[in-house]
Amino acid sequence: LLYVLYYKILFQWIRRKRRNETIAKSLDNIVDEGEGDRVCFYFGEEKWTYKQIQTLSFRVANHFQGIGLKKGDSVGLAMTNRPEMAAIWLGLGRIGVISVLINTNLRGDSLEKSVSVVKCKAFIIGKEQKEAMSEVVNGKNSDLLPTDIYELDRFMEDPNWIPEKQNLTHLFPTIDMAACLFKAGLEPTSVAKDQEPNYLDSLLYIFTSGTTGVPKAVACSHGRLCFLASLASVINFSPDDVTYSPLPMYHVGGLFAPVWAFVYRSPAVLVVKFSATNFWKDVHKYKVTVCMYVGELCRFLHNQPVNSKLEVGHKLRAFFGGGGLRPEVWAAFQERFNVKTFVDIYGSTEGNCTMINLEAKIGACGYIPIWFQPIHPIQLIKIDQITGEILRDEKTGFAIRCEDGEPGEIIGKIVDSVPMARFDGYTDKEATEKRIARNVFKQGDKYFRSGDCLCRDKYGYYYFQDRIGDTFRWKGENVATTMVEAVISKHLGMRDNTVYGVKVPGTEGSACMAAILDTTQGQFDIEGLTEGIKQSLPKYAMPMFIRLINNNKGLDMTGTLKFQKFRLREDGFNVENVEDTFFIYSTVTESYSKMDLGNFIQLLWNKRKTILIVVSTFPRDVGLLYTLYCKILLTWMGRKQRNDTLCKSLDKIVQEGGSNRPCFYFGDEIWTYQQLQALSFRVANYFQEKGIKKGDAIGLAMTNRPEYVAIWLGLGRIGAVTVCINTNLREHSLLELNCEMKLKSLRFLPSRLYFITSIASAVKLSLKDVSYSAVPMYHVVGLFGPVWSLCYGTPSVLVVKFSSTNFWKDIHRYKATICVYIGEFCRFLCNQPVQPELERSHTLRAMIGGGGLRADVWSGFKTRFGIKKFLDMYASTEGNCTMINLEGKVEACGYIPIWLQPIHPIQLVKTNEFTGEILRDNATGFAIQCDDDEPGELIGKIVNGIPMMRFEGYTEKEATEKKIAHRLGDTFRWKGENVATTMVEGVISKLTGMQNNVVYGVKIPGTEGSACMAAILDVIDREIFIKKLAEGLKQSLPKYAMPMFIRIVNDERGLDMTGTFKIQKMRMKNEGFNIEMMEDPVFVYANLTEYKRLDLETYKEIMRGNHRF
């Protein structure tokens, strides 16, 4: 990195500066050294030599010098890629005139604003831009344009070339630039000494969309262009290379190839527009070796049908560019097309936060080691997610740096003498000042604010997250939200609206979405708005989604009257959580239509069977007794007598010579018991020094990693309690967590961990085994692997997140023998394409876990993957109703013979089907037990002296007491998580102004557990209501707790209530989302993005099981 940045980039820049070598002088040097006949540009069938470009640039300079333009003047330039465009800005640069490069996608208002930013003395447009420019010329603000508007299609030096006749009066009169150029002289332009352009003088103004929304012109000097061009040295760029540039030249990325042609003497292929269909044909035709790209370009190519004739045998050796290339696209692209080098760059047109991913670290956009920051001081700082303001330390007043793995805004220290640290600013001084943060880390310093959110890992690699605040990237372009807001406001009579970016699966960047206050009582004119914004916005800035906000609620605002976009961005277009009306834009029909969930999600409700199997087979009972008492209970009692904590178990392994044995595998890392012990000591020492003592609670929220185990182990050494936070929780749920642990946190004792994890003895766990755990460690099942490592000395494989694609690769890689699972895992694996080489010749011998594995999945899984042992359990984190399916009875979750019930008294009791209350015998007042095959609530007798019958309770006494009674109907399981209906009901009630609602679980074919469904009393403007509700739900609930269905109950009938005014859920649970059984409208969470009305045709498709939920 040091060699590249200093020798190849910085020193070259300094040498050019000393020689005052402008871009035009670089071109002249090539011609003067006898290489004028070499090809400079390929354009279709044309070959433009350096001499031709030089001559045309002389003509341009001579003409505009002749009409009185001088150094510092500006000329607008709007045309698509062609050699003449490069010659024009090069020629204007010879006389110190600055070319203002106009985005050729702009229309209407946005084009007017770009034209108004810089006062141009003349304007040059391509023939193809005349229609768009006519909207400005013939509009109310025609005075924004100069009187001299030149029109140019093509120009050739060939004396036999006859220009195509143009109708210069069509739409508005223009000057024939081709004719002017013919009249201009061919001789080199003579420039007075004080008018000569210098290396640091501006050559171009390039527009970029900033956080203010007003187009900002960035001054781009000869020196800055040379600096950006010098980045090519990282791929050993030479005159033998041929560059392919499909990016427009109004974009800084589109300037690389032309500047490389002038600086490195390597020809460039210019194309008007990128074409995925023609790309590989062009690569072969021109023998391309290097291609400029943005992230979208690679995805488009990868989505093309395979063409084996063109995708191999090419000379393309490197891709150079950036723009947020997704990791999965990167890896797949390299493998398919055999392109060895990817140079991904992070930077902006005006910024000083440039980084290069020299090591081709997939997914990273650059790398900066810590020791290099004083020289190129890029930093990540914490910001307020709602306002975007820099968070500062209360004591010092300085910015707070982000830790590794923590997202923040990337900023760069401004040092004018260092090219990579310069910030030349915009033509708008106010906009320039807004980009500068002062007194960041010390008094008097100043930093450039990028407006980008990045994250850094511990090795110094940076990863792009998203744009911050009011600007985001879509289709390779920056979208200024305030520009779109202004257009919408203009067409809707200044109505409140806010615009933001939302993620769309399978695409790079963020799509434009607008939230508009609806004051029309359901009469919103979407067609009128569509026509208005189509005329005023470029295609990439068109809102892909429009959300109508109920006028009664309004748009959330801060105390300083700024719209709060954070919640809206979190909601996105997920209509499952929002009751507002949503519209989606079709680029095919160029119109909006209402989003209808019923077209996307197809579901089936099927009655759940509760199975309780009582078998009196003697051998099986003996096996259960032996396992429970000899292997589990006696082991637990022995550890209890020795006061053998988990920390002591770890210390014992180290003391007995196991210090260098693997404890955890994590990616390519191997953590030994010695390393884990040492880190746990560090944790204990640190927090002990901070005053943490026995009984204190420390929150822990992170994904799986070895450090996670070391932290709670270390805290355990000093008696501190670790509060394991579910990393899926969001706003409402997460806010419940505070220093008093108001969330129903379980008091989880080491003895309980020993007991639950001791079920490993049922599969004869030994030192030769390797366990694989993809369950998060905030879940009790996720603790099995780590605790086994500590108790049994068996290494455990930890992964951040379960991946069905990588599962079998990991099993082979780590030679795993036992896997911890939940039901969903197995179904995901069964749905993967068959891989005979991975699925059968593995070392995996047992699966331990639970979560309700369905019979069809169970049988199919064992048969297909050849796994002999399935140890399925029924348990909860806190409960005492633990059962083990030792015999592998398909679909059963456990087995308890009748004779064992006095020792482990699990019972099924009858409950009221409407209220969920326990039914009691009138004579005795005691609960009524269920008969065989009769469903009921599972309860377990609490006996503190027996580990399997203990109930430690929660930190909240009231919640503990309620659990001792019962919670039937108020909790169900979905996606491996428990969903509390009262939590969801509370959120809905809050978002709807205390509207009556009830939440319950319903069955969906092809899935485990029960999906969340809500019934809400009917409201006015239900479409708008649904969309608005979806927004709030997405912000307030974790994904697994989102209602998959919302039923709007007729207001006249209301929600069924008991005599004690409790809502009756059972009838609604039985009806589920079966619209054939009810008249009420049902909305379904389509593609997990939005709510749509469920229609009969879609429902029937769902009943046939054609939807993957």
RAKA-V508720 format. One record per backbone hydrogen bond with DSSP energy under -1.0 kcal/mol. CO is the residue of the C=O (numbers start at 1). NH is the residue of the N-H. Records with the same first field share a line. If there is no record, write none. Layout:
# RAKA-V508720
CO->NH, NH
This chain:
# RAKA-V508720
1->5
2->6
3->7, 8
4->9
5->10
6->11
9->13
10->14
11->15
12->16
13->17
14->18
15->19
16->21
17->20
20->22
22->26
23->27
24->28
25->29
26->30
27->31
28->32
29->33
30->35
31->34
35->38
36->51
38->50
40->268
41->48
42->270
43->46
46->43
48->40, 41
49->53
50->54
51->55
52->56
53->57
54->58
55->59
56->60
57->61
58->62
59->63
60->64
61->65
62->66
63->67
64->69
65->68
70->73
73->98
74->121
75->100
76->124
77->102
78->126
82->86
83->87
84->88
85->89
86->90
87->91
88->92
89->93
92->97
93->96
96->72
98->75
99->205
100->77
103->106
107->110, 111
108->112
109->113
110->114
111->115
112->116
122->76
123->150
124->78
125->152
126->129
127->130
129->133
130->134
133->136, 137
134->138
141->144
142->145
147->149
148->123
149->175
150->125
151->177
152->127
158->161
166->168
167->170
168->174
170->172
175->151, 177
176->180
177->181
178->182
179->183
180->184
192->195
198->201
199->223
201->222
203->99
204->220
205->101
206->218
208->216
210->213
216->208
217->427
218->206
220->203, 204
221->225
222->226
223->227
224->228
225->229
226->230
228->231
229->232
230->233
231->234
232->235, 237
233->236
238->241
242->289, 290
243->269
244->292
245->271
248->251
251->254
252->255
255->259
256->260
257->261
258->262
259->263
260->264
267->243
268->42
269->245
275->279
278->282
279->283
280->284
281->285
282->286
283->288
289->317, 318
290->244
291->320
293->322
294->298
295->299
296->300
297->301
298->302
299->303
301->304
307->311
317->341
318->291
319->343
320->293
321->345
326->330
327->331
328->332
329->333
330->334
331->335
332->336
333->337
334->338
341->319
343->321
344->357
346->355
355->346
356->358
357->360
361->364
366->462
369->372
370->373
372->375, 376
376->378
377->413
379->411
380->402
381->409
382->391
384->388
389->384
391->400
393->397
398->393
400->382
403->406
408->454
409->381
410->450
411->379
412->448
415->418
418->421
421->415
425->219
428->432
429->433
430->434
433->436
435->449
437->447
440->399
442->445
445->439
446->414
447->437
448->412
451->468
452->410
453->465, 466
454->408
455->463
456->405
457->460
460->368
461->457
462->365
463->455
466->453
470->481
472->479
473->510
474->477
477->474
479->472
480->484
481->485
482->486
483->487
484->488
485->489
486->490
487->491
488->492
489->494
496->517
498->515
500->513
502->511
504->507
511->502
512->544, 545
513->500
514->547
515->498
516->549
524->526
525->529
526->530
527->531
528->532
529->533
530->534
531->535
533->537
536->110
538->541
539->542
544->585
545->514
546->583
547->516
549->518
550->554
556->564
558->561
562->558
565->569
566->570
567->571
568->572
571->574
573->575
574->577
577->1033
579->1027
581->548
582->595
583->546
584->593
586->590
591->586
593->584
596->599
597->600, 601
604->1005
617->621
618->622
619->623
620->624
621->625
622->626
623->627
624->628
625->629
626->630, 631
627->632
628->633
629->634
632->636
633->637
634->638
635->639
636->640
637->641
638->642
639->644
640->643
643->645
645->649
646->650
647->651
648->652
649->653
650->654
651->655
652->656
653->658
654->657
658->661
659->674
661->673
663->796
664->671
665->798
666->669
669->666
671->663, 664
672->676
673->677
674->678
675->679
676->680
677->681
678->682
679->683
680->684
681->685
682->686
683->687
684->688
685->689
686->690
687->692
688->691
693->696
696->721
698->723
700->725
706->710
707->711
708->712
709->713
710->714
711->715
712->716
713->717
715->720
716->719
719->695
721->698
723->700
726->729
730->733, 734
731->735
734->737
738->741
743->745
745->955
746->748
749->753
750->754
751->755
752->756
753->757
754->758
756->759
757->760
758->761
759->762
760->763, 765
761->764
766->769
770->817, 818
771->797
772->820
773->799
776->779
780->783
781->784
783->787
784->788
785->789
786->790
787->791
788->792
795->771
796->665
797->773
803->807
806->810
807->811
808->812
809->813
810->814
811->816
817->845, 846
818->772
819->848
821->850
822->825
823->827
824->828
825->829
826->830
827->831
829->832
835->838, 839
836->840
845->869
846->819
847->871
848->821
849->873
850->823
854->858
855->859
856->860
857->861
858->862
859->863
860->864
861->865
862->866
869->847
871->849
872->885
874->883
883->874
884->886
885->888
889->892
897->900
898->901
900->903, 904
904->906
905->941
907->939
908->930
909->937
910->919
912->916
914->1065
917->912
919->928
921->925
926->921
928->910
931->934
937->909
939->907
943->946
946->949
947->950
949->943
953->747
956->960
957->961
958->962
959->963
960->964
961->965
962->966
967->970
970->981
972->979
973->1010
974->977
977->974
979->972
980->984
981->985
982->986
983->987
984->988
985->989
986->990
987->991
988->992
989->994
996->1017
998->1015
1000->1013
1002->1011
1004->1007
1011->1002
1012->1044, 1045
1013->1000
1014->1047
1015->998
1016->1049
1021->1025
1022->1026
1023->1027
1024->1028
1025->1029
1026->580, 1030
1027->1031
1028->1032
1029->1033
1030->578, 1034
1031->1035
1032->1036
1033->1037
1036->733
1038->1041
1039->1042
1044->1085
1045->1014
1046->1083
1047->1016
1049->1018
1050->1054
1056->1064
1058->1061
1062->1058
1065->1069
1066->1070
1067->1071
1068->1072
1071->1074
1073->1075
1074->1077
1081->1048
1082->1094
1083->1046
1084->1086, 1092
1085->1088
1086->1089, 1090
1090->1086
1092->1084
1095->1099
1096->1100
1097->1101
1098->1102
1099->1103
1100->1104
1101->1106
1102->1105
